[in-house]
Amino acid sequence: MNPVKKGLVALAAGVLLVVGASQSAQAINQYVTIGNVPKPAACNNHGTIPAGGWLANKSCGYVMGTAIAGTRFDVSSTTASNFHFGRWRAGDGSSFCAWLVPGALDTSHSTPIADSCSSDTSSRMVHRRSFGRDFDAAPHTGNGAIIVSINPSACTGYYNYFVDSTFTSGRLHDPVGFALPSTGGYRYSTNDNGASMIRVDALGETIWLFVARSCINSQLPTTLNNEND
């Protein structure tokens, strides 16, 4: 092949690669999260979420954490009912893809950022065994149905546990800042059994939070539900 022509072919191929790379890193908007978020009426919830918006595996799905006010959320997509799918970026540097409830973003200002949450991740998260195990009830039932006692002097509540979108392990982070009540409703545990999601009545609201599973493990039934959905 003529050297000049060969060079042009190589250049054209390089241009195609650059174009392809720019298309795969599509820019989306990143927003700052806010507190005192209304609980989503579309999910038959009432009241507010003081610390920030709930993060879930789908619209009206299982709560997987709380987008603490003042952190950031990259909006990959938004439903007609204003639930946002994208990446929550915690203050400690951990981040994961999730659905965020409506009304949890300060939309007065946005920052462009590359999209990092795929449709494949969204589809995988729909199934509850992708992020949790030992649920309180069968799929699409239960809501913290197993009541457990809590020792407030030995058990601390945290708003978050997951640190990435594999949901295979994590660490307790974002402490709630208040003493836990004496009882709570158990919902599920993380895949590594490091933490359990419970609901408690505090700050005048029903709040979902994580505790170390070791805090309540002895009270859990020997058989819990591990059906997928």
C-alpha positions in Angstrom: 0.0 0.0 0.0 1.1 3.6 -0.7 2.7 4.9 2.5 0.7 8.1 2.3 -2.6 6.2 1.8 -1.6 3.8 4.6 -1.1 6.7 6.9 -4.5 8.1 6.1 -6.1 4.8 6.8 -4.4 4.6 10.1 -5.4 8.2 10.9 -9.0 7.5 10.0 -9.0 4.4 12.3 -7.6 6.5 15.1 -10.4 9.1 14.6 -13.0 6.4 14.8 -11.5 5.1 18.0 -11.5 8.6 19.5 -15.1 9.2 18.5 -16.1 5.8 19.9 -14.4 6.6 23.2 -16.2 10.0 23.5 -19.5 8.3 22.8 -19.0 5.7 25.6 -18.1 8.5 28.1 -21.3 10.5 27.5 -21.6 13.6 29.7 -24.4 13.7 32.3 -25.2 16.1 35.1 -24.0 15.8 38.7 -25.9 17.5 41.5 -25.5 18.1 45.2 -27.9 16.2 47.4 -30.1 17.9 50.1 -31.8 16.9 53.4 -35.3 16.8 54.7 -36.5 15.0 51.5 -40.2 14.1 51.2 -40.7 10.3 51.3 -42.0 9.2 47.9 -45.8 9.3 47.9 -45.6 7.1 44.7 -44.4 4.3 47.0 -47.2 4.9 49.6 -44.8 6.6 52.0 -45.4 9.7 54.1 -43.2 12.1 56.1 -39.6 13.2 55.4 -36.1 11.7 55.3 -34.1 14.1 57.5 -30.5 13.1 56.5 -31.1 12.9 52.7 -32.8 10.9 50.0 -33.2 7.1 50.1 -31.1 5.1 47.8 -32.7 1.9 46.5 -32.3 -1.0 44.0 -35.2 0.4 41.9 -38.1 2.8 42.1 -40.0 1.9 45.3 -37.5 -0.9 45.9 -35.4 -2.0 48.8 -33.6 0.9 50.7 -29.9 0.4 50.2 -28.7 3.5 52.0 -29.2 7.3 52.2 -27.7 10.0 50.0 -26.5 12.2 52.9 -27.1 15.9 52.3 -24.2 17.7 50.8 -22.8 14.7 48.9 -23.1 14.3 45.1 -25.2 12.3 42.7 -24.6 11.7 39.0 -28.0 11.4 37.1 -27.7 8.7 34.4 -31.5 8.6 33.8 -34.8 9.8 35.3 -38.2 8.2 35.2 -41.5 9.9 34.5 -42.2 10.0 38.3 -38.8 11.7 38.9 -36.8 8.8 40.4 -33.1 9.1 39.3 -30.7 6.3 38.5 -27.1 7.1 38.7 -24.0 7.1 40.9 -24.0 8.4 44.5 -20.7 9.7 45.7 -20.2 9.5 49.4 -18.2 12.0 51.4 -15.5 9.4 52.2 -14.8 8.5 48.6 -16.9 5.4 48.3 -19.6 5.4 45.6 -22.2 3.1 44.0 -25.0 3.0 41.5 -28.5 3.2 42.8 -32.0 4.8 42.4 -32.5 8.0 44.3 -36.0 9.2 45.4 -37.5 12.4 43.9 -36.8 15.7 45.5 -33.4 14.8 46.8 -31.2 17.0 44.5 -30.4 20.7 44.5 -31.2 21.3 40.8 -30.2 25.0 40.8 -26.7 24.0 39.7 -25.1 21.1 37.9 -21.7 19.9 36.9 -21.0 17.8 33.7 -19.5 14.4 34.4 -18.9 11.2 32.5 -21.7 8.6 33.0 -20.4 5.6 35.0 -23.6 3.6 35.7 -24.7 1.2 33.0 -28.1 -0.2 32.1 -26.6 -3.6 32.9 -26.0 -2.5 36.4 -29.5 -1.2 36.7 -30.9 -4.5 35.4 -28.8 -6.5 37.8 -29.8 -4.5 40.8 -33.5 -5.1 40.3 -32.9 -8.6 41.7 -32.6 -8.4 45.5 -30.0 -11.2 45.9 -27.6 -9.0 43.9 -27.1 -6.8 47.0 -28.6 -8.7 50.0 -29.4 -12.0 51.7 -31.5 -13.4 54.6 -34.5 -11.3 53.9 -37.4 -11.0 56.4 -39.9 -12.3 54.0 -40.6 -13.5 50.4 -40.1 -11.2 47.5 -42.5 -8.2 47.3 -43.6 -8.8 50.9 -42.5 -7.8 54.4 -41.2 -4.4 55.5 -39.0 -5.0 58.5 -41.3 -7.7 59.7 -38.9 -9.3 62.2 -38.8 -7.2 65.4 -35.5 -7.3 67.2 -34.2 -5.7 70.4 -31.4 -3.2 70.2 -28.9 -2.4 72.9 -28.2 1.4 72.2 -25.0 1.4 74.3 -23.5 -1.4 72.2 -25.1 -0.9 68.8 -24.5 2.2 66.5 -26.7 3.0 63.5 -25.2 4.0 60.1 -26.9 5.4 57.1 -24.7 3.5 54.7 -22.6 0.3 54.1 -22.0 -0.3 50.4 -18.9 1.2 48.9 -19.1 0.1 45.2 -21.5 -1.4 42.7 -20.5 -5.0 43.2 -22.4 -5.0 46.6 -20.3 -7.9 47.6 -18.8 -6.3 50.7 -18.5 -2.9 52.4 -18.1 -1.1 55.7 -20.4 0.8 58.0 -20.1 4.6 57.3 -22.1 7.8 57.9 -23.2 7.3 61.5 -26.7 8.5 62.2 -25.8 10.7 65.2 -28.5 9.6 67.5 -29.0 6.8 70.0 -31.0 3.9 68.6 -34.3 3.0 70.1 -34.7 -0.3 72.0 -36.4 -2.1 69.1 -36.3 -2.1 65.3 -37.6 -4.0 62.3 -35.2 -6.3 60.5 -35.3 -6.3 56.7 -32.2 -8.0 55.2 -28.4 -8.4 55.6 -25.6 -7.6 53.2 -24.1 -10.3 51.1 -21.0 -10.5 53.4 -23.1 -10.6 56.5 -21.3 -7.5 57.7 -24.4 -5.4 58.3 -28.2 -5.6 58.5 -30.8 -3.1 57.3 -33.4 -2.2 60.0 -36.1 0.3 60.4 -36.4 2.4 63.6 -38.7 5.1 64.9 -36.4 8.2 65.5 -36.4 11.9 64.9 -40.2 11.8 64.6 -39.9 9.5 61.5 -39.5 5.9 60.4 -35.8 5.7 59.4 -34.0 2.9 57.5 -30.4 2.4 58.7 -27.7 -0.3 59.0 -26.3 -1.9 62.1 -23.6 -4.5 62.4 -25.3 -7.8 62.0 -23.5 -9.0 65.1 -25.7 -6.6 67.1 -28.8 -8.5 66.3 -27.7 -11.9 64.9 -28.6 -13.9 68.0 -32.3 -12.8 67.7 -32.7 -13.7 64.0 -34.6 -16.8 63.0 -32.4 -19.7 61.9 -34.2 -19.8 58.6 -34.6 -16.5 56.6 -35.8 -15.9 53.1 -33.2 -16.2 50.3 -35.5 -16.3 47.3 -34.5 -14.0 44.4 -37.0 -11.9 42.5 
